[in-house]
């Protein structure tokens, strides 16, 4: 089972198009988007169209939720929310907060939870250096073995051991990075290919395959679109330098 996962497109159409081309060339069994389709660039509607025409299951990111609030009460005048169309806003309003998958290989359960920020809040950052005990408490409270998320735009895969050394169990915290606005010094789009097989289980540390794939795209096209819009030029510099 090959599952492609990506997050944080932020209305960057060139980055999304290149990412989808890369994903589709690998013919995964499933594709999921962990949210933040909008914000920071000029193509929110086009990004939503690319997602919806493929029927990609998608979560609500914090920017997607904020966009709905802006529309409802006019509390924010940000250009990148104002250009979202009515139908596209309706789509954002339907997105769920979580997606949970339950696999069973050799009669051993393997539970996966997808969120945008954390299981508790779409604005919470789960950073790579988070206290181990605090991280493990999330897995225990949600009864999962693999947690997939975005929001920080900084990809990583952290394996944590729960239980004692005599009976170890392993859980996986995976930040899938950002398609449209990386912040890890590498301006290329990023997504994850998760591979599960008949031997995947919580008791074998290396039984879950996690590959981070970087995709080159026309960064100058995306940066120029920002500079030629009402958005702050700083956002273009952030794309070029990935911070």
Phi and psi restraints in degrees (value plus and minus 20) as a CYANA .aco file:
   2 UNK   PHI    -129.5   -89.5
   2 UNK   PSI     103.7   143.7
   3 UNK   PHI    -141.7  -101.7
   3 UNK   PSI     100.5   140.5
   4 UNK   PHI    -113.3   -73.3
   4 UNK   PSI     115.7   155.7
   5 UNK   PHI    -155.5  -115.5
   5 UNK   PSI     115.7   155.7
   6 UNK   PHI    -165.2  -125.2
   6 UNK   PSI     145.9   185.9
   7 UNK   PHI    -175.0  -135.0
   7 UNK   PSI     148.0   188.0
   8 UNK   PHI      32.8    72.8
   8 UNK   PSI      42.4    82.4
   9 UNK   PHI     -95.5   -55.5
   9 UNK   PSI     -59.8   -19.8
  10 UNK   PHI      32.7    72.7
  10 UNK   PSI      30.1    70.1
  11 UNK   PHI      40.7    80.7
  11 UNK   PSI       1.7    41.7
  12 UNK   PHI    -114.8   -74.8
  12 UNK   PSI      69.5   109.5
  13 UNK   PHI     -84.3   -44.3
  13 UNK   PSI     -66.1   -26.1
  14 UNK   PHI     -77.0   -37.0
  14 UNK   PSI     -59.1   -19.1
  15 UNK   PHI     -87.2   -47.2
  15 UNK   PSI     -61.4   -21.4
  16 UNK   PHI     -86.1   -46.1
  16 UNK   PSI     -64.0   -24.0
  17 UNK   PHI     -80.0   -40.0
  17 UNK   PSI     -63.6   -23.6
  18 UNK   PHI     -85.7   -45.7
  18 UNK   PSI     -59.2   -19.2
  19 UNK   PHI     -85.3   -45.3
  19 UNK   PSI     -66.2   -26.2
  20 UNK   PHI     -83.5   -43.5
  20 UNK   PSI     -57.3   -17.3
  21 UNK   PHI     -82.3   -42.3
  21 UNK   PSI     -62.8   -22.8
  22 UNK   PHI     -84.3   -44.3
  22 UNK   PSI     -66.4   -26.4
  23 UNK   PHI     -80.7   -40.7
  23 UNK   PSI     -69.0   -29.0
  24 UNK   PHI     -86.0   -46.0
  24 UNK   PSI     -47.2    -7.2
  25 UNK   PHI     -87.8   -47.8
  25 UNK   PSI     -41.9    -1.9
  26 UNK   PHI    -113.5   -73.5
  26 UNK   PSI     -25.5    14.5
  27 UNK   PHI      30.8    70.8
  27 UNK   PSI      39.1    79.1
  28 UNK   PHI     -89.4   -49.4
  28 UNK   PSI     141.2   181.2
  29 UNK   PHI     -97.8   -57.8
  29 UNK   PSI     -43.7    -3.7
  30 UNK   PHI    -175.0  -135.0
  30 UNK   PSI     133.4   173.4
  31 UNK   PHI    -152.6  -112.6
  31 UNK   PSI     114.5   154.5
  32 UNK   PHI    -152.4  -112.4
  32 UNK   PSI     125.7   165.7
  33 UNK   PHI    -136.6   -96.6
  33 UNK   PSI     111.7   151.7
  34 UNK   PHI    -118.1   -78.1
  34 UNK   PSI      -1.3    38.7
  35 UNK   PHI      83.7   123.7
  35 UNK   PSI     160.0   200.0
  36 UNK   PHI      41.2    81.2
  36 UNK   PSI      45.4    85.4
  37 UNK   PHI     -96.2   -56.2
  37 UNK   PSI     -47.1    -7.1
  38 UNK   PHI    -136.1   -96.1
  38 UNK   PSI     153.0   193.0
  39 UNK   PHI      76.8   116.8
  39 UNK   PSI     121.6   161.6
  40 UNK   PHI      57.9    97.9
  40 UNK   PSI     -26.0    14.0
  41 UNK   PHI    -171.0  -131.0
  41 UNK   PSI    -196.9  -156.9
  42 UNK   PHI    -122.2   -82.2
  42 UNK   PSI     -15.4    24.6
  43 UNK   PHI    -137.4   -97.4
  43 UNK   PSI      24.9    64.9
  44 UNK   PHI     -82.1   -42.1
  44 UNK   PSI     -60.7   -20.7
  45 UNK   PHI     -88.6   -48.6
  45 UNK   PSI     -61.4   -21.4
  46 UNK   PHI     -86.2   -46.2
  46 UNK   PSI     -57.9   -17.9
  47 UNK   PHI     -83.1   -43.1
  47 UNK   PSI     -65.5   -25.5
  48 UNK   PHI     -80.8   -40.8
  48 UNK   PSI     -59.9   -19.9
  49 UNK   PHI     -82.5   -42.5
  49 UNK   PSI     -61.7   -21.7
  50 UNK   PHI     -83.8   -43.8
  50 UNK   PSI     -56.8   -16.8
  51 UNK   PHI     -90.7   -50.7
  51 UNK   PSI     -67.8   -27.8
  52 UNK   PHI     -91.1   -51.1
  52 UNK   PSI     -54.8   -14.8
  53 UNK   PHI     -89.4   -49.4
  53 UNK   PSI     -39.3     0.7
  54 UNK   PHI    -116.2   -76.2
  54 UNK   PSI     -26.7    13.3
  55 UNK   PHI      45.6    85.6
  55 UNK   PSI      13.9    53.9
  56 UNK   PHI     -96.1   -56.1
  56 UNK   PSI     103.2   143.2
  57 UNK   PHI     -83.1   -43.1
  57 UNK   PSI     108.4   148.4
  58 UNK   PHI    -156.2  -116.2
  58 UNK   PSI     122.5   162.5
  59 UNK   PHI    -114.1   -74.1
  59 UNK   PSI     144.5   184.5
  60 UNK   PHI    -108.3   -68.3
  60 UNK   PSI      98.5   138.5
  61 UNK   PHI    -106.0   -66.0
  61 UNK   PSI     153.5   193.5
  62 UNK   PHI     -84.7   -44.7
  62 UNK   PSI     -53.3   -13.3
  63 UNK   PHI     -91.5   -51.5
  63 UNK   PSI     -54.9   -14.9
  64 UNK   PHI     -84.1   -44.1
  64 UNK   PSI     -60.6   -20.6
  65 UNK   PHI     -88.7   -48.7
  65 UNK   PSI     -62.3   -22.3
  66 UNK   PHI     -83.9   -43.9
  66 UNK   PSI     -57.3   -17.3
  67 UNK   PHI     -79.0   -39.0
  67 UNK   PSI     -59.0   -19.0
  68 UNK   PHI     -83.5   -43.5
  68 UNK   PSI     -61.2   -21.2
  69 UNK   PHI     -84.4   -44.4
  69 UNK   PSI     -60.1   -20.1
  70 UNK   PHI     -79.3   -39.3
  70 UNK   PSI     -65.3   -25.3
  71 UNK   PHI     -84.7   -44.7
  71 UNK   PSI     -56.9   -16.9
  72 UNK   PHI     -92.0   -52.0
  72 UNK   PSI     -63.7   -23.7
  73 UNK   PHI    -145.5  -105.5
  73 UNK   PSI     -16.3    23.7
  74 UNK   PHI      42.7    82.7
  74 UNK   PSI      12.8    52.8
  75 UNK   PHI    -102.4   -62.4
  75 UNK   PSI     -25.9    14.1
  76 UNK   PHI    -166.1  -126.1
  76 UNK   PSI     119.4   159.4
  77 UNK   PHI    -130.3   -90.3
  77 UNK   PSI       0.1    40.1
  78 UNK   PHI     -78.0   -38.0
  78 UNK   PSI     111.1   151.1
  79 UNK   PHI     -76.6   -36.6
  79 UNK   PSI     -60.6   -20.6
  80 UNK   PHI     -90.8   -50.8
  80 UNK   PSI     -34.3     5.7
  81 UNK   PHI    -111.2   -71.2
  81 UNK   PSI     -55.8   -15.8
  82 UNK   PHI     -84.3   -44.3
  82 UNK   PSI     -46.8    -6.8
  83 UNK   PHI    -106.6   -66.6
  83 UNK   PSI     -19.4    20.6
  84 UNK   PHI     -93.0   -53.0
  84 UNK   PSI     111.5   151.5
  85 UNK   PHI     -93.8   -53.8
  85 UNK   PSI     145.6   185.6
  86 UNK   PHI     -83.6   -43.6
  86 UNK   PSI     -67.5   -27.5
  87 UNK   PHI     -84.6   -44.6
  87 UNK   PSI     -59.5   -19.5
  88 UNK   PHI     -86.1   -46.1
  88 UNK   PSI     -57.8   -17.8
  89 UNK   PHI     -85.8   -45.8
  89 UNK   PSI     -56.0   -16.0
  90 UNK   PHI     -81.4   -41.4
  90 UNK   PSI     -58.8   -18.8
  91 UNK   PHI     -84.1   -44.1
  91 UNK   PSI     -66.4   -26.4
  92 UNK   PHI     -77.9   -37.9
  92 UNK   PSI     -52.6   -12.6
  93 UNK   PHI     -90.3   -50.3
  93 UNK   PSI     -33.6     6.4
  94 UNK   PHI    -116.5   -76.5
  94 UNK   PSI     -25.5    14.5
  95 UNK   PHI     -94.3   -54.3
  95 UNK   PSI     120.4   160.4
  96 UNK   PHI    -101.9   -61.9
  96 UNK   PSI     145.1   185.1
  97 UNK   PHI    -104.9   -64.9
  97 UNK   PSI     -51.3   -11.3
  98 UNK   PHI    -157.5  -117.5
  98 UNK   PSI     134.9   174.9
  99 UNK   PHI    -151.9  -111.9
  99 UNK   PSI     109.1   149.1
 100 UNK   PHI    -139.6   -99.6
 100 UNK   PSI     114.0   154.0
 101 UNK   PHI    -141.8  -101.8
 101 UNK   PSI     122.3   162.3
 102 UNK   PHI    -147.1  -107.1
 102 UNK   PSI      95.4   135.4
 103 UNK   PHI    -126.7   -86.7
 103 UNK   PSI     140.6   180.6
 104 UNK   PHI    -164.6  -124.6
 104 UNK   PSI      87.4   127.4
 105 UNK   PHI    -130.4   -90.4
 105 UNK   PSI     108.0   148.0
 106 UNK   PHI      32.7    72.7
 106 UNK   PSI      18.0    58.0
 107 UNK   PHI      45.3    85.3
 107 UNK   PSI       0.2    40.2
 108 UNK   PHI    -132.0   -92.0
 108 UNK   PSI     101.7   141.7
 109 UNK   PHI     -89.9   -49.9
 109 UNK   PSI     125.6   165.6
 110 UNK   PHI    -157.9  -117.9
 110 UNK   PSI      86.2   126.2
 111 UNK   PHI    -123.3   -83.3
 111 UNK   PSI     114.2   154.2
 112 UNK   PHI    -141.6  -101.6
 112 UNK   PSI     116.4   156.4
 113 UNK   PHI    -145.3  -105.3
 113 UNK   PSI     109.9   149.9
 114 UNK   PHI    -128.9   -88.9
 114 UNK   PSI     111.4   151.4
 115 UNK   PHI    -159.3  -119.3
 115 UNK   PSI     153.5   193.5
 116 UNK   PHI    -110.9   -70.9
 116 UNK   PSI     -78.6   -38.6
 117 UNK   PHI    -119.5   -79.5
 117 UNK   PSI     -88.6   -48.6
 118 UNK   PHI    -168.3  -128.3
 118 UNK   PSI     151.7   191.7
 119 UNK   PHI     -83.3   -43.3
 119 UNK   PSI     -36.8     3.2
 120 UNK   PHI    -122.1   -82.1
 120 UNK   PSI     -44.5    -4.5
 121 UNK   PHI    -181.4  -141.4
 121 UNK   PSI     113.4   153.4
 122 UNK   PHI     -94.8   -54.8
 122 UNK   PSI     -24.2    15.8
 123 UNK   PHI    -126.2   -86.2
 123 UNK   PSI     -18.3    21.7
 124 UNK   PHI    -102.7   -62.7
 124 UNK   PSI     112.6   152.6
 125 UNK   PHI    -110.1   -70.1
 125 UNK   PSI     104.9   144.9
 126 UNK   PHI    -123.1   -83.1
 126 UNK   PSI      70.6   110.6
 127 UNK   PHI    -105.1   -65.1
 127 UNK   PSI     140.5   180.5
 128 UNK   PHI     -83.2   -43.2
 128 UNK   PSI     -48.5    -8.5
 129 UNK   PHI    -114.6   -74.6
 129 UNK   PSI      -2.2    37.8
 130 UNK   PHI     -79.0   -39.0
 130 UNK   PSI     122.4   162.4
 131 UNK   PHI     -71.2   -31.2
 131 UNK   PSI     111.6   151.6
 132 UNK   PHI     -80.5   -40.5
 132 UNK   PSI     -63.7   -23.7
 133 UNK   PHI     -83.5   -43.5
 133 UNK   PSI     -59.7   -19.7
 134 UNK   PHI     -85.9   -45.9
 134 UNK   PSI     -59.1   -19.1
 135 UNK   PHI     -84.7   -44.7
 135 UNK   PSI     -66.3   -26.3
 136 UNK   PHI     -82.0   -42.0
 136 UNK   PSI     -51.7   -11.7
 137 UNK   PHI     -85.1   -45.1
 137 UNK   PSI     -50.2   -10.2
 138 UNK   PHI     -85.2   -45.2
 138 UNK   PSI     -65.3   -25.3
 139 UNK   PHI     -84.1   -44.1
 139 UNK   PSI     -61.2   -21.2
 140 UNK   PHI     -85.4   -45.4
 140 UNK   PSI     -64.4   -24.4
 141 UNK   PHI     -87.3   -47.3
 141 UNK   PSI     -51.3   -11.3
 142 UNK   PHI    -119.8   -79.8
 142 UNK   PSI     -25.1    14.9
 143 UNK   PHI      36.4    76.4
 143 UNK   PSI      34.0    74.0
 144 UNK   PHI    -148.1  -108.1
 144 UNK   PSI     144.5   184.5
 145 UNK   PHI    -136.2   -96.2
 145 UNK   PSI     -43.8    -3.8
 146 UNK   PHI    -151.7  -111.7
 146 UNK   PSI     103.5   143.5
 147 UNK   PHI    -134.5   -94.5
 147 UNK   PSI     103.4   143.4
 148 UNK   PHI    -135.4   -95.4
 148 UNK   PSI     112.9   152.9
 149 UNK   PHI    -178.0  -138.0
 149 UNK   PSI     155.1   195.1
 150 UNK   PHI    -157.4  -117.4
 150 UNK   PSI    -144.2  -104.2
 151 UNK   PHI      57.0    97.0
 151 UNK   PSI     -65.7   -25.7
 152 UNK   PHI    -102.2   -62.2
 152 UNK   PSI     -36.1     3.9
 153 UNK   PHI      47.7    87.7
 153 UNK   PSI       0.0    40.0
 154 UNK   PHI    -145.9  -105.9
 154 UNK   PSI      84.2   124.2
 155 UNK   PHI     -92.5   -52.5
 155 UNK   PSI     124.7   164.7
 156 UNK   PHI    -186.8  -146.8
 156 UNK   PSI     141.1   181.1
 157 UNK   PHI    -148.6  -108.6
 157 UNK   PSI      96.0   136.0
 158 UNK   PHI    -138.6   -98.6
 158 UNK   PSI     105.1   145.1
 159 UNK   PHI    -122.0   -82.0
 159 UNK   PSI     105.8   145.8
 160 UNK   PHI    -137.9   -97.9
 160 UNK   PSI     124.7   164.7
 161 UNK   PHI    -120.2   -80.2
 161 UNK   PSI     108.2   148.2
 162 UNK   PHI    -132.9   -92.9
 162 UNK   PSI     141.8   181.8
 163 UNK   PHI      60.8   100.8
 163 UNK   PSI     159.2   199.2
 164 UNK   PHI    -108.6   -68.6
 164 UNK   PSI     152.2   192.2
 165 UNK   PHI     -84.8   -44.8
 165 UNK   PSI     -45.7    -5.7
 166 UNK   PHI     -95.3   -55.3
 166 UNK   PSI     -48.9    -8.9
 167 UNK   PHI    -154.4  -114.4
 167 UNK   PSI      45.6    85.6
 168 UNK   PHI     -92.9   -52.9
 168 UNK   PSI     127.6   167.6
 169 UNK   PHI    -153.0  -113.0
 169 UNK   PSI     122.0   162.0
 170 UNK   PHI    -136.6   -96.6
 170 UNK   PSI     118.3   158.3
 171 UNK   PHI    -144.4  -104.4
 171 UNK   PSI     135.7   175.7
 172 UNK   PHI    -143.7  -103.7
 172 UNK   PSI     102.4   142.4
 173 UNK   PHI    -124.3   -84.3
 173 UNK   PSI      98.8   138.8
 174 UNK   PHI    -148.0  -108.0
 174 UNK   PSI      92.4   132.4
 175 UNK   PHI    -112.2   -72.2
 175 UNK   PSI     100.9   140.9
 176 UNK   PHI    -102.9   -62.9
 176 UNK   PSI     -20.5    19.5
 177 UNK   PHI      59.0    99.0
 177 UNK   PSI    -180.7  -140.7
 178 UNK   PHI    -150.0  -110.0
 178 UNK   PSI     117.0   157.0
 179 UNK   PHI     -96.2   -56.2
 179 UNK   PSI     -69.8   -29.8
 180 UNK   PHI    -123.7   -83.7
 180 UNK   PSI     -24.3    15.7
 181 UNK   PHI    -178.0  -138.0
 181 UNK   PSI      42.4    82.4
 182 UNK   PHI     -79.5   -39.5
 182 UNK   PSI     129.8   169.8
 183 UNK   PHI    -150.3  -110.3
 183 UNK   PSI       5.9    45.9
 184 UNK   PHI    -133.1   -93.1
 184 UNK   PSI      -1.1    38.9
 185 UNK   PHI      66.2   106.2
 185 UNK   PSI     -28.3    11.7
 186 UNK   PHI    -132.0   -92.0
 186 UNK   PSI      89.9   129.9
 187 UNK   PHI     -93.9   -53.9
 187 UNK   PSI     -27.2    12.8
 188 UNK   PHI     -89.6   -49.6
 188 UNK   PSI     129.1   169.1
 189 UNK   PHI     -81.2   -41.2
 189 UNK   PSI     132.9   172.9
 190 UNK   PHI    -153.4  -113.4
 190 UNK   PSI     118.6   158.6
 191 UNK   PHI    -167.0  -127.0
 191 UNK   PSI     151.9   191.9
 192 UNK   PHI    -138.7   -98.7
 192 UNK   PSI     119.4   159.4
 193 UNK   PHI    -130.7   -90.7
 193 UNK   PSI      93.2   133.2
 194 UNK   PHI    -117.1   -77.1
 194 UNK   PSI     106.8   146.8
 195 UNK   PHI    -138.5   -98.5
 195 UNK   PSI     104.0   144.0
 196 UNK   PHI    -138.3   -98.3
 196 UNK   PSI     124.9   164.9
 197 UNK   PHI    -157.6  -117.6
 197 UNK   PSI    -196.2  -156.2
 198 UNK   PHI     -81.4   -41.4
 198 UNK   PSI     -41.9    -1.9
 199 UNK   PHI    -118.2   -78.2
 199 UNK   PSI     -15.3    24.7
 200 UNK   PHI     -92.3   -52.3
 200 UNK   PSI     107.9   147.9
 201 UNK   PHI    -183.2  -143.2
 201 UNK   PSI     145.6   185.6
 202 UNK   PHI     -93.6   -53.6
 202 UNK   PSI     -27.2    12.8
 203 UNK   PHI    -119.0   -79.0
 203 UNK   PSI     -30.4     9.6
 204 UNK   PHI    -132.5   -92.5
 204 UNK   PSI      95.3   135.3
 205 UNK   PHI     -79.7   -39.7
 205 UNK   PSI     -57.0   -17.0
 206 UNK   PHI    -123.4   -83.4
 206 UNK   PSI       0.2    40.2
 207 UNK   PHI    -107.5   -67.5
 207 UNK   PSI     -21.8    18.2
 208 UNK   PHI    -134.8   -94.8
 208 UNK   PSI     103.9   143.9
 209 UNK   PHI    -110.7   -70.7
 209 UNK   PSI     108.4   148.4
 210 UNK   PHI    -151.3  -111.3
 210 UNK   PSI      95.1   135.1
 211 UNK   PHI    -140.6  -100.6
 211 UNK   PSI     105.3   145.3
 212 UNK   PHI    -111.6   -71.6
 212 UNK   PSI     103.5   143.5
 213 UNK   PHI    -135.3   -95.3
 213 UNK   PSI     105.0   145.0
 214 UNK   PHI    -122.3   -82.3
 214 UNK   PSI     120.7   160.7
 215 UNK   PHI    -147.7  -107.7
 215 UNK   PSI     102.5   142.5
 216 UNK   PHI     -94.3   -54.3
 216 UNK   PSI     123.5   163.5
 217 UNK   PHI    -168.0  -128.0
 217 UNK   PSI     156.3   196.3
 218 UNK   PHI     -98.1   -58.1
 218 UNK   PSI      63.3   103.3
 219 UNK   PHI     -83.7   -43.7
 219 UNK   PSI     -57.9   -17.9
 220 UNK   PHI     -84.2   -44.2
 220 UNK   PSI     -53.9   -13.9
 221 UNK   PHI     -83.6   -43.6
 221 UNK   PSI     -63.7   -23.7
 222 UNK   PHI     -88.6   -48.6
 222 UNK   PSI     -61.2   -21.2
 223 UNK   PHI     -86.7   -46.7
 223 UNK   PSI     -61.3   -21.3
 224 UNK   PHI     -84.6   -44.6
 224 UNK   PSI     -55.1   -15.1
 225 UNK   PHI     -82.2   -42.2
 225 UNK   PSI     -57.1   -17.1
 226 UNK   PHI     -86.5   -46.5
 226 UNK   PSI     -68.6   -28.6
 227 UNK   PHI     -85.8   -45.8
 227 UNK   PSI     -45.1    -5.1
 228 UNK   PHI    -114.4   -74.4
 228 UNK   PSI      -9.2    30.8
 229 UNK   PHI    -136.9   -96.9
 229 UNK   PSI    -190.1  -150.1
 230 UNK   PHI    -104.2   -64.2
 230 UNK   PSI     -19.1    20.9
 231 UNK   PHI     -96.6   -56.6
 231 UNK   PSI     140.7   180.7
 232 UNK   PHI     -91.0   -51.0
 232 UNK   PSI     115.1   155.1
 233 UNK   PHI     -80.5   -40.5
 233 UNK   PSI     -43.8    -3.8
 234 UNK   PHI     -76.7   -36.7
 234 UNK   PSI     -53.3   -13.3
 235 UNK   PHI     -84.1   -44.1
 235 UNK   PSI     -53.2   -13.2
 236 UNK   PHI     -88.6   -48.6
 236 UNK   PSI     -61.0   -21.0
 237 UNK   PHI     -83.2   -43.2
 237 UNK   PSI     -57.2   -17.2
 238 UNK   PHI     -84.7   -44.7
 238 UNK   PSI     -56.1   -16.1
 239 UNK   PHI     -85.1   -45.1
 239 UNK   PSI     -66.5   -26.5
 240 UNK   PHI     -84.8   -44.8
 240 UNK   PSI     -54.9   -14.9
 241 UNK   PHI    -127.0   -87.0
 241 UNK   PSI     -25.7    14.3
 242 UNK   PHI      37.6    77.6
 242 UNK   PSI      38.1    78.1
